[in-house]
Amino acid sequence: MQSLCNFSGGILNKILMTLAIVAAWCAASATAAGQQQANNPAARTPASDEPVIALVKKVLPSVVQIQVTAYRVTETAGSGNTGAVIGRENVIGSGFVVDPSGYILTNAHVVSSAELVQVVFPAPDEENPAASALSLKTKTVPARVVGVSKEADIALIKVEMTNLRALPIANYRELQQGEAVYAFGSPEGLRNTVTHGIVSAVARQTDPDSGMLYIQTDAPINPGNSGGPLVNLRGEVEGMNTFIVTESGGNEGLGFAIPSAMLSLAMDQLKKFGHLHHVETGFSMQTLTPTMAAGLGLDRDYGVIVSDVPPGSPAIAAGLRVGDILLSVNGLEAENLPRISYLILTLQGDESLHVTVLRGTQQIALDVPVKEPKHEIDEMKALADPQKNLVSDIGIVGLDVDANVKALVEGLRDDFGVIVVAKAAGAAMEVPLQVGDVIRMLNGKPVGSVEFLRAALKALPDGSPVVLQIQRDTKLSFVAFTMEKR
């Protein structure tokens, strides 16, 4: 028994030694494989993740953080509500490049009342994702607001950079419920963030009386994501992340994005006009609900109903009446209010809408004339010479306030000043002026003409304080900055 034990012990030692050698060999192999994987990230990336990783690398260089400094109402006075507290506010949002020459789309509410807009571009591509995320090699540049549509909550801004990587806009008609989408942006100021979800609904009308439609998604979206892109796996922009529905203030899986079709339309018009350039139809519409139909005794309880046709309008002369139910407009079935609203936004020039309505049990075909309203800024641009009216030091094209301008602009406080009809590139500094502002005073002196403004600015030495008194809409305010010369 003793010898057997000794024999057994010898065999056991040999077995243990063999196992130790095998374990050491396995450990060495694993270390070598780990080093190989570290040197070759693709070797440890599951094939199913590769398309998403490629997407992120493709999209991130086009996604920017937008930093805005603005003066806004921070709280309202208590009893009597006799005043408000105005505070300087720093806002962080997101945006994405849509044109290599420097055009960027974001939400209008991100740049609302902006005094200063700056765009933070991500660090250059790094092989190591952690190094890229932690890199301080960002580039911050000033931007100017080109155009804003508050009703659509879309803004177009521009930086003086070229050869930027722009994101393509997707075809909204091809969007499918359940499709995988990725939200990019700066939630809570955290740059270069990407989240994943699906399209919960391709079209959601959050307000039945609004013509706006939204894409609903469960991709996590939080404050700071506003203005960032919602993209598909091909890297195309399906929508612009705009708002969330939440009880907690954070993501609860109910995110909403402006569809790509609206982005394309707005981008072109904001670049050209600075605003959405839609025609006047001469009538108003609402969504027809079952409750409304029951109360009005209508046979149809869905669709779009005419809610107003002002007296003397071309629409009433054409035979349209309050209570008519729209069946089709220009051959397009009037299924819902957003569909017809979008169609009207695409119209240009003076033409007619071919409308079929249901009045009682009778179907009636009508031709309703529409017209393209003359926007005051468009008319004033036509009066300005891009060179003669250029004030290069502050990057504007201005027009003297004279009899012609007064006839176009309502609510001017006085008969003098220079109205900003366009922003111009190439200024040495970014002055927070907007198209439509009237420059009244420069350092306390009345500004009588573009020529006076240009000469007064050129006479100021570099580093001089400058205070412009302006009229914006109906209110007077001061714009202060320090003179910078090239």
Buried (B, 14 or more C-beta within 10 A) or exposed (E): EEEEEEEEEEEEEEEEEEEEEEEEEEEEEEEEEEEEEEEEEEEEEEEEEEEBBEBBEBBBBBBBBBBBBBBBEEEEEEEEEEEEEEEEBEBBBBBBBBBEEBBBBBBBBBBBBBBBBBBBBBBEEEEEEEEBBEBEEBEEBBBBBBBBBEEBBBBBBBBBBEEBEBBEBBEBEEBEEEBBBBBBBBBEEBBBBBBEBBBBBBBBBEEEEBBBBBBBBBBBBBBBBBBBBBBBEEBBBBBBBBBBEBEEEEBBBBBBBBBBBBBBBBBEBBBEBBBBBBBBBBBBBBBBBEEBBEEEEBEEBEBBBBBEBEEEBBBBEBBBBEBBBBBBBBEEEBBBBBBBBBBBBEBEEEBBBBBBBBBEEEEBEBEBBBEBEEBBBBBBBEBBEEEEBBBBBBBBBBBBBEEEBEEBBEEBEEEBBBBBBBBBEEBBBBBBBBBBBBBBBBEEEEBBBBBBBBEBBEEBEEEBEBEBBBBBEEEEEEBEBEBBEE
